[in-house]
């Protein structure tokens, strides 16, 4: 009984540890790889990530471009010395609330993006010119509604008319885009059938 307790405990622990059969680890890892194969990175996902980053960068650029254009007329009005103080403080839809500013910026950015995407050629120039005339009329109406907003003051009818004007301009551009795509596809179909 003169044995050291530390050595007895270590020996007991080593005897209680289960021993693995030979080749057990190799069989386990092989079976694991069969059940759960390793995932390979998908190249499509990589391109989707790149496209998402480019879309965000373009959206931010359009946002700043639209804000820069909106601020230019306000800076010009501050240069006029004979104008009264109320004339200098023109308000727009975005000045009424942060939510309306987001709505206005969204529509203006989307409209500018759609305009940038248009493919104008000699065949579709007349069609595009017709749509652009309607778009110019809507833009003039938007400016008139903005003047009304400044003279009468903000009310629900003017605000909803401004938003509807922006929506109508966007729908008009989307309709133009769809018409151009249909025209392009019909030309492709006639070229293929010939």
C-alpha positions as CSV (number, residue, x, y, z in Angstrom):
1,X,0.0,0.0,0.0
2,X,2.9,2.3,-0.3
3,X,2.0,3.3,-3.8
4,X,1.8,6.9,-4.9
5,X,-1.8,8.1,-5.4
6,X,-0.9,10.3,-8.3
7,X,0.5,7.4,-10.4
8,X,-2.6,5.3,-9.5
9,X,-4.9,8.1,-10.8
10,X,-3.0,8.6,-14.0
11,X,-3.0,4.8,-14.6
12,X,-6.7,4.6,-14.0
13,X,-7.5,7.5,-16.4
14,X,-5.4,5.9,-19.1
15,X,-7.1,2.6,-18.7
16,X,-10.6,4.2,-18.8
17,X,-9.9,6.1,-22.0
18,X,-11.5,4.2,-25.0
19,X,-9.0,3.2,-27.7
20,X,-10.0,3.7,-31.3
21,X,-9.8,0.8,-33.7
22,X,-7.1,1.1,-36.4
23,X,-8.3,3.0,-39.4
24,X,-11.3,4.4,-37.6
25,X,-10.4,8.0,-38.2
26,X,-9.8,7.4,-41.9
27,X,-13.2,5.7,-42.3
28,X,-14.9,8.4,-40.4
29,X,-13.4,11.3,-42.5
30,X,-14.3,9.4,-45.7
31,X,-17.9,8.9,-44.6
32,X,-18.1,12.5,-43.5
33,X,-17.0,13.7,-46.9
34,X,-19.6,11.4,-48.6
35,X,-22.4,12.7,-46.4
36,X,-21.4,16.3,-46.3
37,X,-19.4,17.2,-49.5
38,X,-17.3,20.3,-49.4
39,X,-18.9,23.4,-50.9
40,X,-17.1,24.9,-53.8
41,X,-17.5,28.7,-54.2
42,X,-20.0,29.5,-57.0
43,X,-18.7,31.9,-59.6
44,X,-22.2,33.2,-60.2
45,X,-22.5,34.4,-56.6
46,X,-19.2,36.3,-57.0
47,X,-20.7,38.2,-60.0
48,X,-23.9,38.9,-58.2
49,X,-21.9,40.5,-55.4
50,X,-20.0,42.7,-57.9
51,X,-23.3,43.7,-59.5
52,X,-24.8,44.6,-56.2
53,X,-21.8,46.8,-55.3
54,X,-21.9,48.5,-58.7
55,X,-25.7,49.1,-58.3
56,X,-25.2,50.7,-54.9
57,X,-22.4,52.9,-56.2
58,X,-24.4,54.0,-59.2
59,X,-27.4,54.7,-56.9
60,X,-25.3,56.8,-54.6
61,X,-23.8,58.7,-57.6
62,X,-27.3,59.4,-59.0
63,X,-28.5,60.5,-55.5
64,X,-25.7,63.1,-55.2
65,X,-26.2,64.2,-58.9
66,X,-29.9,64.8,-58.3
67,X,-29.2,66.7,-55.0
68,X,-26.6,68.8,-56.8
69,X,-29.1,69.7,-59.5
70,X,-31.8,70.5,-57.0
71,X,-29.6,72.9,-55.0
72,X,-28.4,74.9,-58.0
73,X,-31.5,76.9,-58.5
74,X,-31.6,77.7,-54.7
75,X,-28.1,79.1,-54.9
76,X,-29.0,81.3,-57.8
77,X,-32.0,82.8,-55.9
78,X,-29.7,83.9,-53.0
79,X,-27.7,86.0,-55.5
80,X,-30.7,88.2,-56.3
81,X,-30.5,91.3,-54.0
82,X,-33.9,92.8,-54.7
83,X,-35.9,89.7,-53.8
84,X,-37.6,89.6,-50.5
85,X,-36.8,87.2,-47.7
86,X,-39.9,85.0,-48.5
87,X,-38.8,84.6,-52.1
88,X,-35.5,83.2,-51.1
89,X,-36.9,80.4,-49.0
90,X,-38.6,78.3,-51.7
91,X,-39.7,75.0,-50.5
92,X,-39.9,71.7,-52.4
93,X,-41.5,68.4,-51.7
94,X,-38.3,67.2,-50.0
95,X,-38.3,70.1,-47.6
96,X,-41.6,69.2,-46.0
97,X,-40.5,66.0,-44.3
98,X,-37.7,63.4,-44.4
99,X,-40.1,60.8,-45.8
100,X,-41.2,63.0,-48.7
101,X,-37.5,63.8,-49.3
102,X,-36.8,60.1,-49.6
103,X,-39.8,59.6,-52.0
104,X,-38.8,62.6,-54.2
105,X,-35.1,61.6,-54.3
106,X,-36.1,58.0,-55.1
107,X,-38.3,59.0,-58.0
108,X,-35.9,61.6,-59.4
109,X,-32.9,59.2,-59.2
110,X,-34.9,56.4,-60.9
111,X,-36.1,58.8,-63.6
112,X,-32.5,59.9,-64.3
113,X,-31.3,56.3,-64.3
114,X,-34.0,55.3,-66.8
115,X,-33.1,58.3,-69.0
116,X,-29.4,57.3,-68.9
117,X,-30.3,53.7,-70.0
118,X,-32.3,54.8,-73.1
119,X,-30.8,53.6,-76.3
120,X,-31.7,56.1,-79.0
121,X,-31.1,55.3,-82.7
122,X,-32.2,56.6,-86.0
123,X,-35.0,54.0,-86.2
124,X,-36.6,54.9,-82.8
125,X,-35.7,58.6,-82.7
126,X,-39.3,59.8,-83.5
127,X,-40.8,57.5,-80.9
128,X,-38.3,58.7,-78.3
129,X,-38.9,62.4,-79.2
130,X,-42.7,61.9,-78.7
131,X,-42.1,60.5,-75.3
132,X,-39.6,63.2,-74.4
133,X,-42.2,65.9,-75.3
134,X,-44.7,64.3,-72.9
135,X,-41.9,64.1,-70.3
136,X,-41.1,67.8,-70.8
137,X,-44.8,68.6,-70.3
138,X,-44.9,66.7,-67.1
139,X,-41.7,68.4,-65.9
140,X,-43.3,71.8,-66.6
141,X,-46.3,70.7,-64.7
142,X,-44.1,69.6,-61.8
143,X,-42.4,73.0,-61.7
144,X,-45.9,74.7,-61.7
145,X,-47.0,72.5,-58.8
146,X,-43.8,73.4,-57.0
147,X,-44.6,77.1,-57.5
148,X,-48.2,76.4,-56.2
149,X,-46.7,74.7,-53.2
150,X,-44.7,77.9,-52.4
151,X,-47.5,80.4,-53.0
152,X,-50.4,78.6,-51.4
153,X,-48.4,76.5,-48.9
154,X,-48.3,72.8,-48.3
155,X,-51.5,70.9,-48.6
156,X,-52.5,67.3,-49.2
157,X,-53.7,67.9,-52.8
158,X,-50.5,69.6,-53.9
159,X,-48.3,67.0,-52.3
160,X,-50.2,64.1,-53.8
161,X,-50.2,65.9,-57.2
162,X,-46.4,66.2,-57.0
163,X,-46.0,62.6,-56.1
164,X,-48.4,61.5,-58.8
165,X,-46.4,63.6,-61.3
166,X,-43.2,61.8,-60.4
167,X,-44.9,58.4,-60.6
168,X,-46.4,59.3,-64.0
169,X,-43.0,60.4,-65.3
170,X,-41.4,57.1,-64.2
171,X,-44.3,55.1,-65.7
172,X,-43.9,57.0,-68.9
173,X,-40.2,56.2,-69.1
174,X,-40.8,52.5,-68.3
175,X,-43.4,52.4,-71.0
176,X,-40.9,53.9,-73.4
177,X,-38.4,51.3,-72.4
178,X,-40.9,48.5,-72.9
179,X,-41.9,49.9,-76.3
180,X,-38.3,50.1,-77.4
181,X,-37.6,46.5,-76.2
182,X,-40.7,45.3,-78.2
183,X,-39.5,47.2,-81.3
184,X,-36.1,45.8,-80.9
185,X,-37.3,42.2,-80.4
186,X,-39.7,42.4,-83.4
187,X,-36.8,43.6,-85.6
188,X,-34.7,40.7,-84.3
189,X,-37.5,38.3,-85.1
190,X,-38.0,39.6,-88.6
191,X,-34.2,39.5,-89.2
192,X,-34.1,35.8,-88.0
193,X,-37.1,34.8,-90.1
194,X,-35.6,36.3,-93.3
